[in-house]
């Protein structure tokens, strides 16, 4: 699996994406529009969840 993240599905940003660890769970966050992927137990899972697609909630 590639470590490269897909652009934000909401604003298209592809540079300002941050991996965040909150309480032992990881998620990807767009620093431009503040979209967040789901919280996962590993960095690898967080990248996969982001790249597989997130939706507005």
C-alpha positions as CSV (number, residue, x, y, z in Angstrom):
1,X,0.0,0.0,0.0
2,X,1.2,3.5,-0.8
3,X,1.8,6.0,2.0
4,X,0.6,8.7,-0.4
5,X,-2.7,10.2,0.6
6,X,-5.4,11.1,-1.9
7,X,-6.5,14.8,-2.0
8,X,-9.2,15.9,0.3
9,X,-12.6,14.9,-1.2
10,X,-14.2,18.1,-0.1
11,X,-11.7,20.9,-1.0
12,X,-9.2,19.1,-3.2
13,X,-6.2,20.0,-0.9
14,X,-3.3,17.5,-1.3
15,X,-0.5,19.2,0.7
16,X,-2.1,20.2,4.0
17,X,-3.1,16.8,5.3
18,X,-2.1,15.8,8.8
19,X,-2.1,12.4,10.7
20,X,-3.5,13.0,14.2
21,X,-3.3,10.7,17.2
22,X,-6.1,11.2,19.7
23,X,-6.2,8.8,22.6
24,X,-4.4,6.0,20.7
25,X,-6.6,6.3,17.6
26,X,-5.4,7.9,14.4
27,X,-7.1,9.9,11.7
28,X,-6.2,12.1,8.7
29,X,-7.3,15.7,8.9
30,X,-7.4,18.3,6.2
31,X,-5.8,21.5,7.5
32,X,-7.7,23.6,4.9
33,X,-11.3,22.6,5.4
34,X,-11.0,20.5,8.6
35,X,-12.5,17.4,7.1
36,X,-11.5,14.3,9.1
37,X,-11.3,10.6,8.3
38,X,-12.5,8.0,10.7
39,X,-10.5,7.1,13.8
40,X,-8.5,3.9,13.4
41,X,-6.2,1.9,15.6
42,X,-3.1,2.2,13.3
43,X,-1.6,4.8,11.0
44,X,-1.9,2.3,8.1
45,X,-5.6,1.8,8.7
46,X,-6.2,5.6,8.9
47,X,-4.4,6.1,5.6
48,X,-6.5,3.3,4.0
49,X,-9.7,4.8,5.4
50,X,-8.9,8.2,4.0
51,X,-7.8,6.9,0.6
52,X,-10.9,4.6,0.3
53,X,-13.1,7.7,0.7
54,X,-14.7,9.6,3.5
55,X,-18.2,11.2,3.4
56,X,-19.8,14.1,5.1
57,X,-21.5,13.3,8.4
